[in-house]
Structure formats: structure tokens, C-alpha cells
């Protein structure tokens, strides 16, 4: 098998996605903090037409996603007073 044939075997037609692997939904806006898509958009992404995905991707830069700090985690635990 030539290297060109080998590349064809491993090439995949991936669906274009704005995912940044920061998958956390803001409770107020209900948008992903990483990509700014809604839960419904994320869930339907694989079945959307290419045109529908392009429309959503064009809107993403205008969406307001919370950039505030997380409310929990280690810092919050350290601030708590022991019982």
C-alpha cells in the first residue's frame, strides 16, 4: 500500500465543529463556555445540515458567554471555615 493510499484509509469526513473541548454550560445563559453553542445546538450538531451548522457558526462570535470565575473548586473549599 502506498503512502497516498494509506492516507485515504485514515482520512475522515469530520463534521465541522466549533468545539474547543471546554464543555461547561453556563447556568444563566445556557451556552457552552467553550464554544458558545446552546445545549440543543450541541445535541443536534451531528444531524444538522452543513448550511445550518454554518449559520450557527456565523452567529457564535456575537454571543455573550460568561467569562466569570468558577464558583466552586479548590479556592472555595479553602475559604470555608472548618466545622
N, CA, C and O atoms as a GROMACS GRO file, in nm:
protein
  332
    1UNK      N    1   0.085  -0.117   0.000
    1UNK     CA    2   0.000   0.000   0.000
    1UNK      C    3   0.090   0.124   0.000
    1UNK      O    4   0.181   0.135   0.082
    2UNK      N    5   0.064   0.214  -0.091
    2UNK     CA    6   0.143   0.336  -0.099
    2UNK      C    7   0.104   0.431   0.013
    2UNK      O    8   0.000   0.414   0.076
    3UNK      N    9   0.188   0.529   0.038
    3UNK     CA   10   0.157   0.625   0.144
    3UNK      C   11   0.033   0.707   0.110
    3UNK      O   12  -0.042   0.746   0.199
    4UNK      N   13   0.010   0.733  -0.018
    4UNK     CA   14  -0.109   0.806  -0.060
    4UNK      C   15  -0.235   0.724  -0.031
    4UNK      O   16  -0.336   0.778   0.016
    5UNK      N   17  -0.230   0.594  -0.059
    5UNK     CA   18  -0.343   0.506  -0.030
    5UNK      C   19  -0.365   0.496   0.121
    5UNK      O   20  -0.479   0.490   0.167
    6UNK      N   21  -0.257   0.493   0.195
    6UNK     CA   22  -0.266   0.486   0.341
    6UNK      C   23  -0.336   0.609   0.398
    6UNK      O   24  -0.417   0.597   0.489
    7UNK      N   25  -0.305   0.726   0.344
    7UNK     CA   26  -0.370   0.849   0.390
    7UNK      C   27  -0.520   0.846   0.364
    7UNK      O   28  -0.598   0.894   0.446
    8UNK      N   29  -0.562   0.789   0.251
    8UNK     CA   30  -0.704   0.780   0.219
    8UNK      C   31  -0.777   0.692   0.319
    8UNK      O   32  -0.891   0.720   0.356
    9UNK      N   33  -0.712   0.585   0.362
    9UNK     CA   34  -0.773   0.495   0.459
    9UNK      C   35  -0.800   0.566   0.589
    9UNK      O   36  -0.904   0.546   0.651
   10UNK      N   37  -0.707   0.650   0.633
   10UNK     CA   38  -0.720   0.718   0.762
   10UNK      C   39  -0.790   0.852   0.755
   10UNK      O   40  -0.818   0.911   0.859
   11UNK      N   41  -0.819   0.902   0.635
   11UNK     CA   42  -0.887   1.031   0.627
   11UNK      C   43  -1.033   1.012   0.663
   11UNK      O   44  -1.094   0.910   0.630
   12UNK      N   45  -1.088   1.110   0.729
   12UNK     CA   46  -1.228   1.104   0.771
   12UNK      C   47  -1.297   1.234   0.734
   12UNK      O   48  -1.235   1.340   0.735
   13UNK      N   49  -1.422   1.225   0.702
   13UNK     CA   50  -1.500   1.345   0.671
   13UNK      C   51  -1.565   1.392   0.801
   13UNK      O   52  -1.681   1.361   0.828
   14UNK      N   53  -1.490   1.466   0.878
   14UNK     CA   54  -1.541   1.515   1.006
   14UNK      C   55  -1.640   1.628   0.985
   14UNK      O   56  -1.626   1.708   0.892
   15UNK      N   57  -1.739   1.635   1.070
   15UNK     CA   58  -1.834   1.746   1.067
   15UNK      C   59  -1.764   1.866   1.128
   15UNK      O   60  -1.708   1.858   1.238
   16UNK      N   61  -1.766   1.976   1.057
   16UNK     CA   62  -1.705   2.098   1.108
   16UNK      C   63  -1.770   2.135   1.241
   16UNK      O   64  -1.893   2.134   1.252
   17UNK      N   65  -1.691   2.167   1.339
   17UNK     CA   66  -1.743   2.196   1.473
   17UNK      C   67  -1.661   2.306   1.540
   17UNK      O   68  -1.540   2.312   1.522
   18UNK      N   69  -1.728   2.393   1.616
   18UNK     CA   70  -1.656   2.497   1.690
   18UNK      C   71  -1.609   2.450   1.828
   18UNK      O   72  -1.556   2.530   1.906
   19UNK      N   73  -1.627   2.323   1.858
   19UNK     CA   74  -1.594   2.271   1.991
   19UNK      C   75  -1.447   2.298   2.026
   19UNK      O   76  -1.358   2.280   1.943
   20UNK      N   77  -1.426   2.343   2.150
   20UNK     CA   78  -1.291   2.372   2.198
   20UNK      C   79  -1.250   2.277   2.310
   20UNK      O   80  -1.145   2.295   2.372
   21UNK      N   81  -1.332   2.176   2.336
   21UNK     CA   82  -1.311   2.080   2.444
   21UNK      C   83  -1.316   2.144   2.582
   21UNK      O   84  -1.258   2.092   2.677
   22UNK      N   85  -1.384   2.257   2.592
   22UNK     CA   86  -1.413   2.320   2.721
   22UNK      C   87  -1.565   2.310   2.733
   22UNK      O   88  -1.637   2.406   2.705
   23UNK      N   89  -1.612   2.196   2.776
   23UNK     CA   90  -1.755   2.167   2.774
   23UNK      C   91  -1.816   2.193   2.912
   23UNK      O   92  -1.825   2.104   2.996
   24UNK      N   93  -1.858   2.317   2.931
   24UNK     CA   94  -1.922   2.356   3.056
   24UNK      C   95  -2.033   2.454   3.021
   24UNK      O   96  -2.010   2.553   2.953
   25UNK      N   97  -2.154   2.425   3.068
   25UNK     CA   98  -2.270   2.507   3.035
   25UNK      C   99  -2.291   2.613   3.143
   25UNK      O  100  -2.298   2.581   3.262
   26UNK      N  101  -2.300   2.738   3.100
   26UNK     CA  102  -2.328   2.848   3.192
   26UNK      C  103  -2.474   2.837   3.235
   26UNK      O  104  -2.563   2.831   3.150
   27UNK      N  105  -2.502   2.834   3.367
   27UNK     CA  106  -2.639   2.815   3.413
   27UNK      C  107  -2.731   2.932   3.378
   27UNK      O  108  -2.852   2.913   3.368
   28UNK      N  109  -2.677   3.051   3.361
   28UNK     CA  110  -2.760   3.167   3.330
   28UNK      C  111  -2.794   3.177   3.182
   28UNK      O  112  -2.910   3.195   3.146
   29UNK      N  113  -2.694   3.166   3.096
   29UNK     CA  114  -2.716   3.182   2.952
   29UNK      C  115  -2.751   3.051   2.884
   29UNK      O  116  -2.807   3.052   2.774
   30UNK      N  117  -2.719   2.937   2.948
   30UNK     CA  118  -2.739   2.804   2.892
   30UNK      C  119  -2.655   2.782   2.767
   30UNK      O  120  -2.691   2.703   2.680
   31UNK      N  121  -2.542   2.854   2.759
   31UNK     CA  122  -2.448   2.840   2.648
   31UNK      C  123  -2.321   2.774   2.699
   31UNK      O  124  -2.283   2.790   2.815
   32UNK      N  125  -2.256   2.700   2.611
   32UNK     CA  126  -2.128   2.638   2.646
   32UNK      C  127  -2.022   2.746   2.661
   32UNK      O  128  -2.011   2.835   2.577
   33UNK      N  129  -1.944   2.738   2.767
   33UNK     CA  130  -1.838   2.837   2.791
   33UNK      C  131  -1.725   2.825   2.690
   33UNK      O  132  -1.650   2.920   2.669
   34UNK      N  133  -1.711   2.709   2.628
   34UNK     CA  134  -1.605   2.689   2.531
   34UNK      C  135  -1.640   2.734   2.391
   34UNK      O  136  -1.561   2.803   2.327
   35UNK      N  137  -1.758   2.696   2.343
   35UNK     CA  138  -1.791   2.722   2.203
   35UNK      C  139  -1.910   2.815   2.183
   35UNK      O  140  -1.936   2.857   2.070
   36UNK      N  141  -1.983   2.848   2.287
   36UNK     CA  142  -2.098   2.939   2.285
   36UNK      C  143  -2.222   2.879   2.220
   36UNK      O  144  -2.317   2.952   2.191
   37UNK      N  145  -2.223   2.747   2.196
   37UNK     CA  146  -2.345   2.685   2.145
   37UNK      C  147  -2.438   2.651   2.261
   37UNK      O  148  -2.394   2.631   2.374
   38UNK      N  149  -2.568   2.644   2.232
   38UNK     CA  150  -2.666   2.602   2.332
   38UNK      C  151  -2.662   2.450   2.343
   38UNK      O  152  -2.606   2.381   2.258
   39UNK      N  153  -2.722   2.399   2.449
   39UNK     CA  154  -2.729   2.254   2.468
   39UNK      C  155  -2.801   2.191   2.350
   39UNK      O  156  -2.759   2.086   2.300
   40UNK      N  157  -2.911   2.253   2.306
   40UNK     CA  158  -2.986   2.198   2.193
   40UNK      C  159  -2.902   2.193   2.066
   40UNK      O  160  -2.907   2.096   1.991
   41UNK      N  161  -2.825   2.298   2.042
   41UNK     CA  162  -2.738   2.300   1.924
   41UNK      C  163  -2.630   2.193   1.931
   41UNK      O  164  -2.600   2.128   1.831
   42UNK      N  165  -2.572   2.176   2.050
   42UNK     CA  166  -2.469   2.074   2.068
   42UNK      C  167  -2.528   1.935   2.043
   42UNK      O  168  -2.468   1.852   1.975
   43UNK      N  169  -2.645   1.910   2.101
   43UNK     CA  170  -2.709   1.780   2.086
   43UNK      C  171  -2.748   1.746   1.943
   43UNK      O  172  -2.742   1.630   1.902
   44UNK      N  173  -2.789   1.847   1.867
   44UNK     CA  174  -2.835   1.824   1.730
   44UNK      C  175  -2.724   1.838   1.627
   44UNK      O  176  -2.747   1.811   1.509
   45UNK      N  177  -2.606   1.877   1.668
   45UNK     CA  178  -2.499   1.913   1.575
   45UNK      C  179  -2.474   1.808   1.467
   45UNK      O  180  -2.462   1.841   1.350
   46UNK      N  181  -2.465   1.685   1.505
   46UNK     CA  182  -2.435   1.578   1.409
   46UNK      C  183  -2.542   1.556   1.304
   46UNK      O  184  -2.513   1.505   1.196
   47UNK      N  185  -2.665   1.594   1.334
   47UNK     CA  186  -2.774   1.573   1.238
   47UNK      C  187  -2.812   1.700   1.163
   47UNK      O  188  -2.899   1.697   1.076
   48UNK      N  189  -2.749   1.812   1.195
   48UNK     CA  190  -2.779   1.937   1.125
   48UNK      C  191  -2.717   1.936   0.986
   48UNK      O  192  -2.615   1.872   0.963
   49UNK      N  193  -2.780   2.009   0.895
   49UNK     CA  194  -2.723   2.023   0.761
   49UNK      C  195  -2.599   2.112   0.769
   49UNK      O  196  -2.582   2.187   0.865
   50UNK      N  197  -2.515   2.103   0.669
   50UNK     CA  198  -2.395   2.186   0.665
   50UNK      C  199  -2.433   2.334   0.667
   50UNK      O  200  -2.365   2.416   0.729
   51UNK      N  201  -2.542   2.368   0.600
   51UNK     CA  202  -2.588   2.508   0.597
   51UNK      C  203  -2.631   2.554   0.736
   51UNK      O  204  -2.598   2.666   0.777
   52UNK      N  205  -2.704   2.470   0.809
   52UNK     CA  206  -2.748   2.506   0.944
   52UNK      C  207  -2.628   2.522   1.037
   52UNK      O  208  -2.625   2.614   1.119
   53UNK      N  209  -2.527   2.433   1.024
   53UNK     CA  210  -2.406   2.446   1.108
   53UNK      C  211  -2.332   2.576   1.075
   53UNK      O  212  -2.284   2.644   1.166
   54UNK      N  213  -2.322   2.609   0.946
   54UNK     CA  214  -2.254   2.735   0.909
   54UNK      C  215  -2.328   2.857   0.964
   54UNK      O  216  -2.265   2.953   1.007
   55UNK      N  217  -2.461   2.852   0.963
   55UNK     CA  218  -2.541   2.963   1.017
   55UNK      C  219  -2.512   2.982   1.165
   55UNK      O  220  -2.490   3.094   1.211
   56UNK      N  221  -2.512   2.872   1.240
   56UNK     CA  222  -2.483   2.880   1.384
   56UNK      C  223  -2.341   2.930   1.406
   56UNK      O  224  -2.318   3.017   1.491
   57UNK      N  225  -2.245   2.876   1.332
   57UNK     CA  226  -2.106   2.918   1.350
   57UNK      C  227  -2.087   3.067   1.320
   57UNK      O  228  -2.003   3.132   1.381
   58UNK      N  229  -2.164   3.120   1.226
   58UNK     CA  230  -2.155   3.263   1.195
   58UNK      C  231  -2.208   3.348   1.310
   58UNK      O  232  -2.163   3.462   1.329
   59UNK      N  233  -2.303   3.294   1.387
   59UNK     CA  234  -2.362   3.367   1.500
   59UNK      C  235  -2.276   3.362   1.626
   59UNK      O  236  -2.286   3.451   1.711
   60UNK      N  237  -2.194   3.260   1.639
   60UNK     CA  238  -2.120   3.237   1.764
   60UNK      C  239  -2.037   3.357   1.812
   60UNK      O  240  -2.039   3.385   1.932
   61UNK      N  241  -1.966   3.428   1.725
   61UNK     CA  242  -1.885   3.541   1.775
   61UNK      C  243  -1.967   3.652   1.839
   61UNK      O  244  -1.912   3.733   1.915
   62UNK      N  245  -2.096   3.659   1.810
   62UNK     CA  246  -2.179   3.766   1.867
   62UNK      C  247  -2.244   3.726   2.000
   62UNK      O  248  -2.303   3.811   2.067
   63UNK      N  249  -2.233   3.601   2.038
   63UNK     CA  250  -2.296   3.554   2.161
   63UNK      C  251  -2.213   3.592   2.282
   63UNK      O  252  -2.090   3.588   2.280
   64UNK      N  253  -2.284   3.629   2.389
   64UNK     CA  254  -2.217   3.667   2.513
   64UNK      C  255  -2.211   3.545   2.605
   64UNK      O  256  -2.313   3.496   2.653
   65UNK      N  257  -2.090   3.498   2.628
   65UNK     CA  258  -2.069   3.385   2.717
   65UNK      C  259  -2.000   3.437   2.842
   65UNK      O  260  -1.904   3.513   2.834
   66UNK      N  261  -2.050   3.394   2.957
   66UNK     CA  262  -1.993   3.438   3.084
   66UNK      C  263  -1.844   3.405   3.090
   66UNK      O  264  -1.804   3.294   3.058
   67UNK      N  265  -1.764   3.502   3.131
   67UNK     CA  266  -1.621   3.477   3.149
   67UNK      C  267  -1.582   3.489   3.296
   67UNK      O  268  -1.464   3.499   3.330
   68UNK      N  269  -1.684   3.487   3.382
   68UNK     CA  270  -1.657   3.496   3.525
   68UNK      C  271  -1.586   3.372   3.577
   68UNK      O  272  -1.580   3.269   3.510
   69UNK      N  273  -1.534   3.385   3.696
   69UNK     CA  274  -1.464   3.272   3.756
   69UNK      C  275  -1.563   3.167   3.803
   69UNK      O  276  -1.679   3.196   3.833
   70UNK      N  277  -1.515   3.045   3.809
   70UNK     CA  278  -1.597   2.937   3.861
   70UNK      C  279  -1.632   2.966   4.006
   70UNK      O  280  -1.558   3.034   4.077
   71UNK      N  281  -1.746   2.914   4.050
   71UNK     CA  282  -1.794   2.945   4.184
   71UNK      C  283  -1.749   2.845   4.289
   71UNK      O  284  -1.766   2.870   4.408
   72UNK      N  285  -1.694   2.736   4.248
   72UNK     CA  286  -1.655   2.633   4.344
   72UNK      C  287  -1.509   2.599   4.330
   72UNK      O  288  -1.425   2.685   4.301
   73UNK      N  289  -1.480   2.476   4.350
   73UNK     CA  290  -1.344   2.429   4.333
   73UNK      C  291  -1.259   2.446   4.456
   73UNK      O  292  -1.310   2.470   4.566
   74UNK      N  293  -1.132   2.434   4.439
   74UNK     CA  294  -1.035   2.436   4.549
   74UNK      C  295  -1.036   2.568   4.625
   74UNK      O  296  -1.033   2.569   4.748
   75UNK      N  297  -1.040   2.680   4.552
   75UNK     CA  298  -1.036   2.811   4.617
   75UNK      C  299  -1.155   2.828   4.712
   75UNK      O  300  -1.139   2.882   4.822
   76UNK      N  301  -1.273   2.784   4.671
   76UNK     CA  302  -1.391   2.795   4.756
   76UNK      C  303  -1.378   2.707   4.880
   76UNK      O  304  -1.416   2.747   4.990
   77UNK      N  305  -1.324   2.587   4.861
   77UNK     CA  306  -1.305   2.497   4.976
   77UNK      C  307  -1.207   2.556   5.076
   77UNK      O  308  -1.227   2.544   5.197
   78UNK      N  309  -1.101   2.619   5.028
   78UNK     CA  310  -1.002   2.675   5.118
   78UNK      C  311  -1.055   2.794   5.197
   78UNK      O  312  -1.009   2.820   5.308
   79UNK      N  313  -1.152   2.865   5.141
   79UNK     CA  314  -1.209   2.981   5.209
   79UNK      C  315  -1.307   2.942   5.319
   79UNK      O  316  -1.330   3.018   5.413
   80UNK      N  317  -1.364   2.820   5.307
   80UNK     CA  318  -1.459   2.775   5.408
   80UNK      C  319  -1.391   2.755   5.541
   80UNK      O  320  -1.276   2.711   5.549
   81UNK      N  321  -1.464   2.786   5.645
   81UNK     CA  322  -1.412   2.764   5.780
   81UNK      C  323  -1.439   2.618   5.820
   81UNK      O  324  -1.546   2.565   5.792
   82UNK      N  325  -1.343   2.556   5.885
   82UNK     CA  326  -1.367   2.418   5.931
   82UNK      C  327  -1.476   2.415   6.037
   82UNK      O  328  -1.491   2.508   6.116
   83UNK      N  329  -1.552   2.305   6.037
   83UNK     CA  330  -1.661   2.289   6.136
   83UNK      C  331  -1.607   2.264   6.274
   83UNK      O  332  -1.684   2.248   6.368
   0.00000   0.00000   0.00000
